[in-house]
Structure formats: C-alpha cells, structure tokens
C-alpha cells in the first residue's frame, strides 16, 4: 500500500475544552489507522488573532497534525471534519517529496546577429511629373 505524507492544520476557538478538542482529533486518528497509516507528530502551535472572522470568532488555536496515510482516508477525514461545529476551519495538505534536481544548464550565449541594413537606392527622382530618374553615377 502506498502511503503519502500529509499535514493537517486545525483551527479551534479559544474557548474550546480539551475534551472537545481531543474528540475532533480522534476523528483523524480513527480514519488513519484502519487504512494502515500512522500519526508522526501532533503539536499545538499557538493562539493567534485571525485575519478575518471565522464563524464569528476573531481568535483561534492552531493545531498541527503530521501523518502518513492512503489517499482514500483523506476524503473521509475531510467530510467528517466539515460537520464539526466546534472546529473553526481546517486544511489538509499533501507533503511533497523533495527530490534534488540538477541545476539546469544555462544556454550558451551567442553573439547577437548583425542587423542587415537595407542598401539605399542610388536613384533620385528628378521631377515628379516625368518618369525620368537621375542616377548618382557619373554620366
């Protein structure tokens, strides 16, 4: 089974109890372990003033969970977290595996092409009325 690494950031209201917070985090645990995944770390990050009000709340507690799981479990977690009234908002992001890339070769610089100048016509119209032309060559 192919497990991907994920990060989930949950934002709780500041008046949430520990029991309510643990119940919401337990939703993630219950969906990860049957799928063969595991939680690698859990951290309460900080209490922060939100940029805009979410569910009429201006402050929230950020909680980070890093875990490995199959992709099928993510949709189940997402749908169950959406109906939680005590959770302000959340986001689940798949962590990309960082591969070392070779530095791309810079294209060789070439000398800029010389601009081709158009040769000036050596004929000058003598008169606009007649079709005669005077050339700059010696006559």
N, C-alpha and C positions, 0 to 999 in steps of 0.2 A: 504494500500500500504506500502510495506517495504522499508524504506529509509536507505541508507548506508551513512556513513560519508566519505568524500574524501578530499584530498588536491591536489591542482594543483599548480605547480611552473612553472612560465613562465619566460623566459629569453629574454629580449628585448635588441636591440642595444642601445648604449648610445646616439645616435643621433635621437632617435625616438621622435616625438612630443606627447604631452599629448592627442591630438585628436586621433591620430593613436593608441595609447595605449588603450584608452577608447573604441575604436571600436572593438579591439580584445577581451577585457574583456567583452564587451557586448555580444559577441558570446556565452560565457559561461552562462551569465545571461538569455539569450533568450531560451537556451535549458534546463535550470534547472527549471525555474518557471512553464512552462506548465506541467512538469512531477510531479508537487507537491512538488518540493524541494525548498530549500532556501539557501542563502549565509550567513554563520555565521561570517566570517571576511575576510577582504581584507587588505593587507599590502604591501607596497613597502619595501623590505628588505634592500638591499644595492646594491651599484655599486661595481663590482668585476672584477678583471682580470681573464679571463678564463684559465683553464689548457691547453687547446688546442684551435686552431682557429675553430670557427663555422661560416660558411658562410663568411669566410674571415674576421671575426671580432675577436679581441682579448679581448675586454671588453664587459660586459653586465650588465644590471639592472635586478635584481631578484625580482619577484613579486609573492606573495603567496596569494592564494585564498582557504579558507576552506568552504566547502559547504556540504549539505546533499541532496541526490538525489537518484532516482531509477537507477538501473544499465543500463537501456535502453538508458538513456540520455548520458551516458559516451561515447558510441561508436559514437554518433552524434557529440559530442563536439570534440572528437579526430579527426574525419575525417575533420571537418571544420577548426581546428587549424593547421592541416598538410599543408593546402594550403595557409596559410598566409605567405606572403613574408617578412613582417616586423618582424616576430617573429623568433628569432634565434633557440630556442628549447623549449621544454616543457615536463613535466611529470605529469601524474595524478595517484595518489596512493590512494588506499582504506585504510582508517584508521581502524585498528583492535580494537575491543572492548577488553579492558583489564579485564580479569577475575582473581580474586585471586585464586591461586592454593594452595592446601595444599602441604606442604613440603613432598616429598616422604620419606617413611620410609627407613632408612638405613638397609641393610640386616644384620642379626645377624652374628657376627664373630664366626667362628668355629675354633677349633684348627686344625692346619694343620695335615693331616694324616701322620702317621709314614711311612717312606719308608720301604718297605719289602726288606730285604737283602736276596739274594739267599744263601742257605747253600752251603758251599764248599764241593765238593766231597772228601771224605777222601781216595779215592783210587789214587795211583800214578802209572803210568805205569813204569814197571821195565825196560823193553827193548822195543825198537820199533819193533824189529824183531819178538819177541814172543808175544803171546796173554796173557801172564801171567800178573797179577797185584799184587802188594804188598799193603796190607792194613796197616793202621796205628794202627790197633788194636793189642794187644799182642797176640802172637802166642803160 
